[in-house]
Amino acid sequence: MTLDLFPDDVVTPQRARWGAGISKAWREGLEAILKTGRLLIAAKADPKMAGHYEAMVEKDLPFGPRTARMWVSIARDERLTDRKHVSVLPPSWGTLYQLSRLTDEDFEARLAAGDIKPDLERNEIATWRRVASREADQIRVSNLTPVEGRHRTLVIDPPWDYGPLSIAGRAATPRHDGDLAGPRMVDFRGPTPARLTL
């Protein structure tokens, strides 16, 4: 017989205190990200900072211009600053930036499906975006109409069997090698790579 001294269903005062403190710190992490972005926006808009903003970002802050642009993008995204979404947003600025790059339709669909959650990682969002891009390309290519005459463009879209591949493998896109002005080599990455010289 095993005696469980700390059963999961018993909430002790210490557990409640630690849980509340950790949750508060997590929410403050998200709030700190949004506040930093808002401060960057305000600093750039300040007339007295004209000509000094870029220097401040490059020399006075613990991050560079690229990161500053990401934080500003997060702070400007109304979906991420909406109070009703705070409980499901991840407290990582890199992941929040990737969420800011989603279309409104994709964001709402992912939110409704429960895909946007505190433990969401940015590589998952990148995979969503690649899959969405591939699906949009498939629709675009299927709507192409052949034109009579001589053209340098050849569309090849074999029916790949994606069964054994991960979702990231399904989102792989063709890689182009060579000079685009002259003959081209198109390398289709899939279950069986095929090369075609155009």
C-alpha positions as CSV (number, residue, x, y, z in Angstrom):
1,M,0.0,0.0,0.0
2,T,1.3,3.4,-0.9
3,L,0.5,6.5,1.1
4,D,0.2,9.7,-1.0
5,L,1.3,12.5,1.3
6,F,0.6,15.2,-1.4
7,P,-2.5,14.3,-3.4
8,D,-3.1,16.4,-6.5
9,D,-6.7,17.2,-5.5
10,V,-5.9,18.8,-2.1
11,V,-5.1,22.5,-2.4
12,T,-3.1,23.6,0.6
13,P,-2.7,27.2,1.6
14,Q,0.9,27.1,0.4
15,R,0.0,25.6,-2.9
16,A,-2.7,28.2,-3.4
17,R,-0.2,31.0,-2.5
18,W,2.5,29.7,-4.7
19,G,0.1,29.1,-7.6
20,A,-1.3,32.6,-7.4
21,G,2.1,34.1,-7.2
22,I,3.4,32.2,-10.1
23,S,0.3,32.9,-12.2
24,K,0.6,36.6,-11.4
25,A,4.3,36.6,-12.4
26,W,3.3,34.9,-15.7
27,R,0.7,37.5,-16.4
28,E,3.1,40.3,-15.6
29,G,5.5,38.7,-18.1
30,L,2.9,39.2,-20.8
31,E,2.1,42.7,-19.5
32,A,5.8,43.5,-19.5
33,I,6.1,42.5,-23.1
34,L,3.1,44.7,-24.1
35,K,4.3,47.6,-22.0
36,T,7.8,47.5,-23.5
37,G,6.2,47.6,-27.0
38,R,4.0,50.5,-26.0
39,L,7.0,52.4,-24.6
40,L,8.9,51.9,-27.8
41,I,6.0,53.2,-29.8
42,A,5.7,56.3,-27.5
43,A,9.5,56.9,-27.6
44,K,9.5,56.9,-31.4
45,A,6.5,59.2,-31.5
46,D,8.1,61.7,-29.1
47,P,9.1,64.8,-31.0
48,K,12.1,65.3,-28.7
49,M,13.4,61.9,-29.8
50,A,13.6,62.8,-33.4
51,G,16.9,61.5,-34.7
52,H,17.7,59.8,-31.4
53,Y,15.3,56.8,-31.4
54,E,17.5,54.6,-33.6
55,A,20.6,55.4,-31.6
56,M,18.8,54.6,-28.3
57,V,17.6,51.3,-29.7
58,E,21.1,50.3,-30.9
59,K,23.1,51.5,-28.0
60,D,21.0,51.9,-24.9
61,L,18.7,48.9,-24.9
62,P,19.4,45.3,-24.1
63,F,18.1,44.3,-27.6
64,G,18.6,45.5,-31.1
65,P,16.5,47.1,-33.8
66,R,15.1,43.9,-35.1
67,T,13.8,42.9,-31.7
68,A,12.5,46.4,-31.1
69,R,10.4,46.1,-34.4
70,M,9.0,42.8,-33.2
71,W,8.0,44.2,-29.8
72,V,6.3,47.2,-31.5
73,S,4.5,44.8,-33.8
74,I,3.2,42.9,-30.8
75,A,2.0,46.1,-29.0
76,R,0.2,47.3,-32.1
77,D,-1.7,44.0,-32.7
78,E,-5.2,44.6,-31.3
79,R,-5.8,40.8,-31.1
80,L,-2.8,40.4,-28.7
81,T,-3.7,43.4,-26.6
82,D,-7.3,42.4,-26.2
83,R,-7.9,41.6,-22.5
84,K,-10.2,38.6,-23.3
85,H,-7.2,36.8,-24.9
86,V,-4.7,37.3,-22.1
87,S,-5.4,34.0,-20.4
88,V,-4.5,31.9,-23.5
89,L,-1.6,33.9,-24.9
90,P,2.0,32.5,-24.4
91,P,4.3,34.8,-22.3
92,S,7.1,34.6,-25.0
93,W,7.7,37.6,-27.1
94,G,9.0,35.5,-30.0
95,T,5.8,33.4,-30.0
96,L,3.6,36.5,-29.7
97,Y,5.4,38.1,-32.7
98,Q,4.7,35.0,-34.8
99,L,1.0,35.2,-33.7
100,S,0.9,38.8,-34.8
101,R,1.9,37.6,-38.3
102,L,-1.2,35.4,-38.6
103,T,-4.1,36.6,-40.7
104,D,-7.2,37.6,-38.7
105,E,-9.1,34.6,-40.0
106,D,-6.4,32.2,-39.1
107,F,-5.9,33.8,-35.7
108,E,-9.6,33.5,-34.9
109,A,-9.8,29.9,-36.2
110,R,-6.8,28.8,-34.1
111,L,-8.2,30.6,-31.1
112,A,-11.6,28.9,-31.5
113,A,-9.9,25.5,-32.0
114,G,-7.9,26.0,-28.8
115,D,-4.6,25.9,-30.6
116,I,-3.5,29.2,-29.1
117,K,-2.6,28.4,-25.5
118,P,0.0,29.5,-23.0
119,D,2.5,26.7,-23.9
120,L,2.3,27.4,-27.6
121,E,5.8,27.6,-29.3
122,R,6.8,29.7,-32.2
123,N,7.8,26.7,-34.4
124,E,4.2,25.5,-34.2
125,I,3.0,28.8,-35.6
126,A,5.7,28.7,-38.3
127,T,4.4,25.3,-39.4
128,W,0.8,26.6,-39.5
129,R,2.0,29.4,-41.7
130,R,3.9,27.1,-44.1
131,V,0.9,24.7,-44.4
132,A,-1.5,27.7,-45.1
133,S,0.9,29.0,-47.7
134,R,1.2,25.7,-49.4
135,E,-2.6,25.3,-49.4
136,A,-3.0,28.8,-50.9
137,D,-0.4,27.8,-53.6
138,Q,-2.3,24.6,-54.4
139,I,-5.5,26.6,-54.9
140,R,-3.7,29.2,-57.0
141,V,-2.0,26.5,-59.2
142,S,-5.3,24.6,-59.6
143,N,-6.9,27.7,-60.9
144,L,-4.2,28.4,-63.6
145,T,-5.5,28.3,-67.2
146,P,-3.1,27.0,-69.9
147,V,-2.4,29.5,-72.6
148,E,-1.5,28.6,-76.2
149,G,2.0,29.6,-77.3
150,R,5.6,29.3,-76.1
151,H,6.2,30.0,-72.5
152,R,9.2,29.5,-70.1
153,T,7.0,28.4,-67.3
154,L,6.1,24.8,-66.6
155,V,4.0,23.9,-63.6
156,I,4.5,20.4,-62.2
157,D,2.4,19.4,-59.2
158,P,2.6,15.6,-58.7
159,P,0.3,14.0,-56.2
160,W,2.7,13.5,-53.2
161,D,1.9,10.8,-50.7
162,Y,2.5,12.6,-47.4
163,G,1.4,9.7,-45.2
164,P,4.7,9.0,-43.5
165,L,5.8,12.7,-43.2
166,S,5.3,15.0,-40.3
167,I,3.2,18.2,-40.7
168,A,6.4,20.2,-41.1
169,G,7.5,17.9,-44.0
170,R,4.1,18.4,-45.7
171,A,4.7,22.1,-45.7
172,A,8.0,21.8,-47.5
173,T,8.3,24.2,-50.5
174,P,10.2,23.8,-53.7
175,R,13.8,25.2,-53.7
176,H,15.0,27.1,-56.7
177,D,18.6,27.0,-57.8
178,G,20.4,29.0,-60.5
179,D,19.9,32.2,-62.4
180,L,16.2,33.1,-62.7
181,A,16.9,35.0,-65.9
182,G,18.3,32.0,-67.8
183,P,17.6,28.3,-67.7
184,R,16.5,27.3,-64.2
185,M,16.7,24.2,-62.0
186,V,13.7,23.6,-59.8
187,D,14.3,21.1,-57.0
188,F,11.0,19.7,-55.6
189,R,11.6,18.4,-52.1
190,G,9.2,15.7,-51.4
191,P,9.1,11.9,-50.7
192,T,11.0,11.4,-53.9
193,P,13.0,14.5,-55.1
194,A,12.7,15.2,-58.8
195,R,14.8,17.7,-60.7
196,L,13.7,19.5,-63.8
197,T,15.7,21.9,-66.0
198,L,13.7,24.7,-67.5
